[in-house]
Amino acid sequence: MTFSLVARCPETGRFGMVISSSSPAVAARCSHARAGVGAVASQNVTDPRLGPRALSLMAGGARAAEAVAILAREMAHPDYRQLLAVDRHGGVAIHSGAKALGTWAEAQGRDCAAGGNLLADAGVPAAMVAGFEAAGGALGDRLMAALGAGLAAGGEAGPVHSAGLLVVDREDWPVVDLRIDWSDSPIADLAAAWEVYAPQAEAYVTRALDPREAPSYGVPGDE
């Protein structure tokens, strides 16, 4: 019921991911990232505990492949889970259980990994990787390009209703955490939200760290 991509930007050290699903609020359960550590997608009959656990393993020194291998041995019901991870070195790993739903597939690329289940076409993850690698701009732009490429390749077998974009940088909080929890066009809505938010994202970090240096957008009640 889901297709996603996790990625690292080697130039900035940022991590992020994009995800979409026919289920509501998919990003609330499946999107995980930690500054300086990595990004993880936990999907397909989702166990949200797997994302933080994988990140803690990587924070402790495990590479993505090691973290995913440990969880594949230790997690409950591994045959039902799909887990994607990218680490601080750009290493990636994927676990797709034998009972992943419907047509499922996975793909790995430079600093990125994609996977999905109940897909309209097994080529969706590879299309997402290709879309990410071909795109330019900020990490958020490349992630959105990957999500659009996945949708263009067929996306999920049924209509999607939720989507999310998550990016972390150097601080404990995400620099981007945009979610469309229920919509008939969640990916288009997410792209529109990113278009609005992208020019302001850095300013919100500056406001937190040193408000004296932050630009004002002149919006009443601006946070």
C-alpha angles and dihedrals in degrees: 000000000000146000123192147159130210120199149172127215107221092198097054103020090234122146128206149151143202127210141175134185145165087241121087122259095004095165092057090064106027110035119089132163137156127197113253092006115066148261130275135189117202111190148143108070084000126232104188091195091073096069097058090040092054091047091050090052091051091046086056092056105274118135118232092260092051093047093049092046091051092050092046087059098040107034123099115252097002092177089069098048135088117195129181124187141177123188137205091270093054092255115146136197138178135198117195115179121224090245096053108144124269119318106000132177144164139204137188130208142160106319091339145083132190134193142165147174135210085028126173088223133014089227094069097096092047089050090052092051091048091048092051094047093047096048127092134203131053122349090257091055092051092047091052089049088055092050091049091049090052091052092047090052090057104279116203122357090246132035116295121230107179139039141171144197120202127180129172128190128170103319130077093251128064118265087210127024109158122165136181103195100182129006142126088236106031098156093051089046091050091050090052091049091049091050089056097041102041097076091050101041097093092047091059090056091049091050089056096047101037118354090189088071097044121109119230120232092199093237116149109247090012113179 
